[in-house]
Amino acid sequence: MNISFTPEELLFRDQVRDFLNKRAPAAVKHKQTAGLRLDKHDMVAWQQSLFEEGWAGINWPVEHGGSGWNATQKYIFFDEASKANMPRIVPFGLNMVAPVIYKFGNEEQQKRFLPDILSSKVWWCQGYSEPNAGSDLASLSTKAELQGDHYFVNGTKTWTTLAQYADWIFCLVRTDNSGRKQQGISFLLINMNSPGISLQPIITIDGQHEVNEVHFDNVQVPANNLIGEEGKGWTYAKVLLTHERTGIARVAESKQRFCLLQARIKELQDTPDQPHVNSVFMARVMAVEIDLVSLEYTELRVLSSIATGNAPGPESSILKILGTELQQAIDELFLDLSGLHALPFVPDQYSLGYAGDNLEPHYAANTAPHYYNNRKVSIYGGSNEIQKNIIAKQILGF
Ligand SMILES: Cc1cc2nc3c(=O)[nH]c(=O)nc-3n(C[C@H](O)[C@H](O)[C@H](O)COP(=O)(O)OP(=O)(O)OC[C@H]3O[C@@H](n4cnc5c(N)ncnc54)[C@H](O)[C@@H]3O)c2cc1C
């Protein structure tokens, strides 16, 4: 594969750099660079700056307002955005529900939902997992019963990321119990302001409110919020999941964090009497670097496949496993590099306006929050063990 850039691609890279320098929100850049937490306003401001540039629908078809970028342009954009320390795009609207709506929704639904997703006016969350249906997602039991022209929804979704910000939730619901468990599942769009919806925060190990339980108590949903055909939700959900897994690999972000790690190592190497940077440690650093380069090539293969109109295939499972393992490996290198300095974990010091002592030396680079938060990456989007099952079935034929 030839990855040297053409003159046109270099011009595009300059355009991206210019945008990131001049028009990406400065407040978001500042928070990211200082290692502070972002809030809803920050994430929306970043995505709206992309929208204003015509760059919000990175993977969308042009007829629905997509950027029209080819695989290389997408690669360049994500690489440059990560280098400029900009945050990832919140995937639930732009990268998850939108492809389902533009592929399987009717024209009325496309007109109604897609513009507000593209402009990030409306925040979406994902209602797939349930207390008794995670890896075995098809066992889900949240029930939607059609009465007249409304569904009545009852049940509980869990681990729902950032549902506290959401205006809408896309849900897998059970509309039939009679056949195979995959057959009676439907894909329903539900307004989060509907009477009967309540949220319960789940506080994670890093002290954050990132996930929730969402309860549905006889929630009335117009029947025209059903995507596609009743009972075909499993097919639509699978398309969405492959897109989700590709995004979770976060190769560009890992490259950026790896560069930071190298810079910190260099600083410590120049410091007398530091115990951490030895040949065993450096061998681990090199192994991670090699894996990172291989992963980047796999991501390029998947991006080219998407660019030619294909949905990402089982390669997305490879990307998910390796991408998340690498994120965690880099966290662990930071942890070892920081030694005792990684221990004092005071979540407040990562909030804007924190007035206490800064307990973490700068070279620790948010070790504790990254380490704790990234425990999730090998679990969500379908755990890594489940991805190995998918690879065994689809690639090896077991
Ligand atoms: C931080 C976070 C955010 C999330 N956000 C969302 C969200 O926004 N929306 C949403 O719908 N879901 C979300 N999830 C849920 C996520 O997709 C599930 O946690 C995941 O699918 C695993 O399901 P589970 O937690 O029920 O674990 P289980 O399915 O109970 O699995 C427990 C363990 O058993 C292993 N296991 C299970 N079955 C097999 C098998 N057949 N073969 C081998 N090993 C197996 C798993 O790998 C895992 O290690 C999120 C999860 C986390 C942690």
The ligand as a Gaussian input file, in Angstrom:
#p B3LYP/6-31G(d) Opt

LIG

0 1
 C      -18.071000       2.345000      30.152000
 C      -19.079000       1.566000      29.360000
 C      -19.911000       2.239000      28.484000
 C      -20.892000       1.549000      27.771000
 N      -21.768000       2.251000      26.969000
 C      -22.820000       1.625000      26.430000
 C      -23.826000       2.370000      25.733000
 O      -23.753000       3.599000      25.593000
 N      -24.895000       1.695000      25.264000
 C      -25.028000       0.339000      25.378000
 O      -26.020000      -0.200000      24.896000
 N      -24.088000      -0.398000      26.022000
 C      -23.001000       0.210000      26.564000
 N      -22.051000      -0.512000      27.250000
 C      -22.281000      -1.929000      27.474000
 C      -21.286000      -2.858000      26.806000
 O      -21.523000      -2.993000      25.448000
 C      -21.374000      -4.196000      27.571000
 O      -20.810000      -3.964000      28.854000
 C      -20.635000      -5.300000      26.885000
 O      -21.314000      -5.686000      25.728000
 C      -20.456000      -6.534000      27.814000
 O      -21.663000      -6.922000      28.380000
 P      -21.827000      -7.135000      29.943000
 O      -21.292000      -5.929000      30.634000
 O      -23.232000      -7.517000      30.223000
 O      -20.864000      -8.341000      30.314000
 P      -21.169000      -9.901000      30.142000
 O      -21.813000     -10.143000      28.834000
 O      -21.873000     -10.363000      31.368000
 O      -19.712000     -10.505000      30.087000
 C      -18.939000     -10.738000      31.282000
 C      -17.616000     -11.356000      30.858000
 O      -17.816000     -12.619000      30.208000
 C      -17.225000     -12.657000      28.925000
 N      -18.103000     -13.405000      27.991000
 C      -19.452000     -13.300000      27.892000
 N      -19.901000     -14.128000      26.927000
 C      -18.822000     -14.759000      26.392000
 C      -18.653000     -15.723000      25.334000
 N      -19.665000     -16.179000      24.638000
 N      -17.387000     -16.128000      25.047000
 C      -16.320000     -15.639000      25.736000
 N      -16.434000     -14.737000      26.765000
 C      -17.670000     -14.306000      27.081000
 C      -17.131000     -11.202000      28.493000
 O      -16.087000     -10.994000      27.573000
 C      -16.847000     -10.512000      29.829000
 O      -15.476000     -10.575000      30.117000
 C      -21.020000       0.148000      27.923000
 C      -20.162000      -0.528000      28.800000
 C      -19.197000       0.149000      29.501000
 C      -18.312000      -0.612000      30.449000

